Amino acid sequence: MSIAPPTQVFIPVAIRVSRIRGMFRLMAIDLDGTLLDSKGQVPAHVGEALQRAAKAGMILAPATARWYQAAIRPFAALGIQAAAIASAGADVRLHTGEAVAQHRLPGEFAKFVAELCDRAGWPATLAVPGKAYRRANELPAWAANAPEWLQPVTSLAEVDLSELLAVLAEAPAGDPALGELMAWRGRVSLHDAISFSGDGMVTATAAGVDKGSALLELCAALGVEPAEAVAIGDSEVDIPMLRAAGLAVAVVTGTDETKAEADQLIAGPDAGGIVEFLERLLA
């Protein structure tokens, strides 16, 4: 597994902003199940469509439960300097990497969820501002070569989670420990998400923090009206940003609840639905 950051020539965001006034200026797009195909990749023709959109003036922003460095990697590999709605909305950044907002989870929840993940044996990713901790029952083969912004661990007991932004837990359906997590609903924001492989996950962020609140924060920082934003997603965690955007788009392979919130439906990532959508949007 290679996780070294790619080096590319980036498309300046200042040029993009000046060229797209009067139309949709910002596209926030979910990664898993929406942009990434069943192999967890951006197909070549989809990547080319994104590059065309960026060159035409569209500000692109991954909107994902993944932590910041993982969020921007698919775009960096395409030479696109993207803004980001990372950690399920808890970490909002400009194309420069400058933080617009970083919302921390309560300390008591951080302690609880660390103990719960260890006890239940859940694979989980816990994001703090500068890195992510990847919890697994066994260290992966690439652990020795992991970059400083991704630290694999087998226990969260000694991890500093004082600045915890978000949790992405791979909890099996029907696991009794899920009830313990759901008991925090209201004190923290909990949403279902779907991985690129179709596996179910649960995200946790601070109360009131989600992809929708993050989209509004990013729009305000960029001087973009929410009506000028497009949001594309496939699962419950995407619904708040679909409601916040001027144009809500869902993939046909998404959940029924998500599709019900959409103004438009597009084909799933394996069918490259984003390509035809972008061609229509930028025509």
C-alpha positions in Angstrom: 0.0 0.0 0.0 1.6 3.3 -1.1 0.5 6.3 0.8 3.1 8.9 0.0 1.5 12.2 -1.1 1.6 12.7 -4.9 3.4 15.6 -6.5 1.6 17.5 -9.2 1.2 20.9 -10.8 -1.8 22.5 -9.2 -4.6 24.6 -10.7 -4.7 27.9 -8.9 -8.0 28.5 -7.1 -7.9 32.3 -7.6 -8.2 31.7 -11.4 -11.1 29.4 -10.9 -13.1 31.8 -8.8 -12.8 34.6 -11.4 -13.9 32.5 -14.3 -17.2 31.0 -13.0 -19.2 34.0 -11.6 -22.8 33.8 -12.5 -23.1 29.9 -12.3 -22.5 27.2 -9.8 -19.1 28.0 -8.4 -18.5 25.3 -5.8 -19.0 21.5 -5.9 -18.8 19.5 -2.6 -18.6 15.8 -3.4 -18.7 12.8 -1.2 -15.9 10.3 -1.8 -16.9 6.7 -0.7 -19.8 5.5 -2.8 -20.0 8.7 -4.8 -16.7 9.7 -6.4 -14.6 6.6 -5.7 -15.5 3.4 -7.5 -15.8 -0.1 -6.0 -12.0 -0.3 -6.0 -11.7 2.9 -4.0 -10.3 4.7 -7.0 -11.2 7.7 -9.3 -11.7 6.2 -12.8 -9.5 7.9 -15.4 -12.4 9.4 -17.3 -13.9 10.8 -14.1 -10.6 12.3 -13.2 -10.4 14.0 -16.5 -13.9 15.4 -16.0 -12.9 16.8 -12.6 -9.8 18.4 -14.2 -12.0 20.1 -16.9 -14.3 21.4 -14.2 -11.4 22.8 -12.2 -9.9 24.5 -15.3 -13.4 25.9 -16.2 -13.5 27.6 -12.8 -15.3 25.2 -10.5 -14.1 25.1 -6.9 -13.9 21.5 -5.9 -14.1 20.2 -2.3 -14.2 16.6 -1.2 -16.9 16.2 1.5 -16.1 13.1 3.4 -15.9 11.3 6.7 -12.2 10.7 6.0 -9.6 12.9 7.7 -8.1 15.9 5.9 -5.0 14.4 4.3 -7.0 11.4 3.0 -9.8 13.7 1.8 -7.6 15.7 -0.6 -5.5 12.8 -1.9 -7.7 11.9 -4.9 -7.7 15.5 -6.0 -4.0 16.1 -5.4 -3.3 13.0 -7.6 -5.2 14.8 -10.4 -3.3 18.1 -9.9 -6.3 19.8 -8.4 -5.8 22.0 -5.4 -9.0 21.4 -3.6 -10.7 22.9 -0.6 -12.1 20.3 1.9 -15.0 19.3 4.1 -13.2 16.6 6.0 -13.9 14.5 9.1 -17.7 14.5 8.4 -17.7 18.3 8.6 -15.6 18.8 11.6 -12.5 20.0 9.7 -13.1 22.6 7.0 -10.2 24.0 5.0 -9.3 26.2 2.1 -7.3 25.0 -0.9 -4.2 26.2 0.9 -4.8 23.9 3.8 -5.7 26.8 6.0 -8.4 25.9 8.5 -11.8 27.6 8.2 -13.2 25.7 11.2 -12.2 22.8 13.3 -14.8 21.6 15.8 -13.7 19.4 18.6 -15.7 16.6 20.3 -16.3 16.8 24.1 -13.4 15.3 26.1 -15.7 12.9 27.9 -16.9 11.5 24.6 -13.3 11.1 23.4 -12.5 9.0 26.4 -15.7 7.0 26.0 -15.4 6.2 22.3 -11.7 5.2 22.7 -12.6 2.7 25.4 -15.6 1.5 23.4 -13.7 0.9 20.1 -11.0 -1.0 22.0 -13.5 -3.1 23.9 -15.7 -3.9 20.9 -12.7 -4.5 18.6 -14.0 -2.0 16.0 -11.7 -0.8 13.3 -11.9 3.0 13.6 -10.3 6.1 12.4 -10.1 9.0 14.8 -9.1 12.4 13.4 -7.3 15.2 15.2 -6.1 18.4 13.5 -2.7 17.2 12.3 -3.2 13.4 11.8 -5.5 10.4 12.1 -5.2 7.3 14.3 -6.2 4.1 12.6 -7.3 1.5 15.1 -7.2 -2.1 14.1 -6.9 -5.4 16.0 -3.6 -6.0 14.2 -1.1 -3.6 12.7 -1.2 -3.5 8.9 1.8 -4.5 6.8 2.4 -0.9 5.9 2.5 0.4 9.5 6.3 0.7 9.6 6.2 3.0 6.6 3.1 5.1 7.6 3.4 8.8 7.2 3.3 11.1 10.2 -0.3 12.1 9.4 -1.5 8.5 9.7 -0.7 6.5 12.8 -1.9 2.8 13.0 -2.5 1.6 16.5 -4.0 -1.6 18.1 -5.3 0.3 21.2 -6.5 3.9 21.8 -5.8 3.7 25.5 -2.6 5.9 25.4 -3.6 8.1 22.4 -3.9 11.8 23.0 -7.5 12.6 21.9 -7.7 16.0 23.6 -8.3 17.6 20.2 -10.5 14.9 18.7 -12.5 16.1 15.7 -14.3 13.1 14.4 -14.7 9.3 14.7 -15.3 6.9 11.8 -16.2 3.6 13.3 -16.7 0.4 11.3 -19.3 -1.2 13.6 -21.0 -4.4 12.5 -24.8 -4.1 12.2 -26.5 -5.5 15.2 -23.4 -5.2 17.5 -24.8 -4.6 21.0 -22.1 -2.0 21.6 -23.8 0.3 19.0 -26.5 1.0 21.5 -23.9 2.5 23.8 -22.7 4.8 21.1 -26.3 5.8 20.1 -27.0 6.8 23.7 -24.8 9.8 22.9 -27.1 11.0 20.1 -28.0 14.7 20.8 -24.8 15.3 22.8 -22.8 14.5 19.7 -23.9 14.2 16.0 -24.1 10.6 14.8 -24.7 9.7 11.1 -24.5 6.5 9.0 -22.0 6.4 6.2 -21.1 3.9 3.5 -17.5 2.9 2.4 -16.5 2.5 -1.2 -16.9 -1.3 -0.7 -20.4 -0.8 0.6 -19.7 -1.5 4.2 -21.6 0.4 6.8 -19.9 2.9 9.1 -20.9 5.4 11.8 -19.5 8.9 12.0 -19.4 11.1 15.2 -18.8 14.8 15.3 -19.5 17.6 17.8 -23.2 18.4 18.3 -24.6 20.5 15.4 -21.6 19.7 13.2 -22.2 17.9 9.9 -21.4 18.2 6.2 -24.2 20.8 5.9 -22.9 23.2 8.5 -19.4 22.7 7.0 -20.6 23.6 3.5 -22.1 26.8 4.8 -18.8 27.6 6.6 -16.8 26.9 3.5 -19.1 29.0 1.3 -18.8 32.0 3.8 -15.0 31.7 3.8 -14.9 31.7 0.0 -17.5 34.4 -0.6 -19.8 31.9 -2.4 -23.5 31.9 -1.9 -24.9 28.5 -0.8 -27.2 28.8 -3.8 -24.1 28.7 -6.0 -23.0 25.4 -4.5 -23.6 21.8 -5.7 -23.5 18.9 -3.3 -23.3 15.3 -4.4 -23.7 12.3 -2.0 -25.1 8.8 -1.4 -25.8 8.3 2.3 -27.3 9.7 5.5 -24.2 11.7 6.4 -24.6 13.6 3.1 -28.2 14.7 3.6 -27.4 17.9 5.6 -25.1 19.2 2.8 -27.7 18.3 0.1 -30.2 20.4 2.0 -27.7 23.3 2.3 -26.7 23.4 -1.3 -28.4 25.2 -4.2 -28.4 22.0 -6.2 -28.6 18.6 -4.5 -27.5 15.5 -6.4 -27.5 11.9 -5.3 -26.2 8.8 -7.0 -28.8 6.1 -7.9 -26.8 3.5 -5.9 -27.3 5.6 -2.7 -29.8 5.1 0.1 -33.5 5.8 -0.5 -33.4 8.5 2.2 -30.6 10.3 0.4 -32.2 10.1 -3.0 -35.4 11.6 -1.6 -33.5 14.8 -0.8 -32.0 15.2 -4.3 -32.9 17.5 -7.1 -31.2 15.2 -9.6 -30.0 11.6 -9.7 -26.9 10.5 -11.4 -25.4 7.0 -12.2 -23.1 5.5 -9.5 -19.3 5.8 -9.4 -18.6 2.6 -11.3 -20.8 3.9 -14.2 -19.1 7.3 -14.1 -22.3 9.3 -13.6 -20.3 12.4 -12.5 -18.9 12.7 -16.0 -22.2 13.3 -17.7 -23.4 15.5 -14.9 -20.3 17.8 -15.1 -20.6 18.0 -18.9 -24.2 19.3 -18.5 -23.3 21.6 -15.6 -20.5 23.3 -17.4 -22.1 23.4 -20.9 
